[in-house]
C-alpha cells in the first residue's frame, strides 16, 4: 500500500483520503470475514459478526454519490468493499484461502445490494428517455465513434500534455496500475458460449491484449515495465489506497457488466467506446512522457495501445456493436447506453485523477510513492 503523508489541513479537503476511523475499522473486519471458514454458517450462528459492516453500509449508502465531503468518503468506502467482492471473480495466484467464500450466499447478497443502490444512481446520470430502434442505435454509435476518435483538446487534455510534472506522471501510473496490471481480465469473462463472428472478434481483441499467450508481449507486462522504469511498485494493488472512488466505480461497473450476461450489450457498447477513445487518451500521456524526456520504456505501453487500439476500435464498432444491434433489434439501445455510460464514468474518473495530481503538484498535499 502507499505511504501517504498529508498535512492536517489537507485531511479535511481531499476526497481520496484514508477513510474515517469507523469505515477503516469495518474494512479491516471485512477483510477477515472474506477468509473466515464457513462464513454463511458463521453469520447465521453469530449475526454480530456482520453488525458493524451492515451499519456502515447502511450509513454510507444513505450518504453516497453526492457533492459533499461526507458523500465522497461514503462512496469511497462502498466502492472499496464492492471491489474486494468483485476481485474474487479473478484468480490472482495468491493464497488459496483468499477464495474460501467466493460462493458465499451472504457475500452474493451483499454484492447485489451494493450494486443495486449504486447502479440506480448511475442510471440517473444518463439520458434514458428514448429507447432507440436498431437504425437509430447504429447511427448513434457511428456518430459517437466519429466524434470520439479525435476529440477536441479540452483543458484536462491540455493539462496532461503541457503541464503535468514527473511526480504527476508517476501518480497517474500508480493509480492506473490497479487496472493496468490485470488488463483485459474482465473481458475474458464474456467469451464463453456459442461461437460466431462476434465472439471471434472479441477473442482476437483479448488475444492481442494478452500478447497472444506470450508474457513478454502481454500489455500488462509493458505497463509493469513503465512502472519499474520510474521506481514504482509493480505489485498488483500496491497503490489501492491512493485510488479515488470514481476510478474504483469504473472498474466495478465493468465487473458488473461482464459478470451478468443480461448486460452483454451494455458491456460491448462500453468496450466500443473504450477502444475507440483509448488512442486519444494514450496520446495525451505520450505527449507528457516525451515532454518530460522519459525513456522509451517509460512510455512503451502508450505506444503499443495507440497502435493496437486504433484497430480494436474499428473491430468493436463494425464487427461487434453494429452486428449486435441487428441481432437484438429490441435491445439495440442498450449498446448506446453502455457506450454513453462508459464515457461518463470514465470522464468522471479521469477528472478525479487529474484533480488529485494537481493537489500534489501545487504542494497542497504530499505523497511518497
Helices and strands as residue ranges (DSSP letters): E 3-5, G 10-12, H 21-34, H 39-45, G 47-50, H 51-63, H 69-86, G 87-89, G 96-99, H 105-123, H 134-149, H 155-162, H 166-180, G 187-190, H 197-209, G 211-213, G 215-217, H 219-229, G 240-242, H 245-259, G 261-263, H 264-291, G 297-299, H 300-315, I 316-321, H 322-327, G 329-331, H 333-361, E 366-368
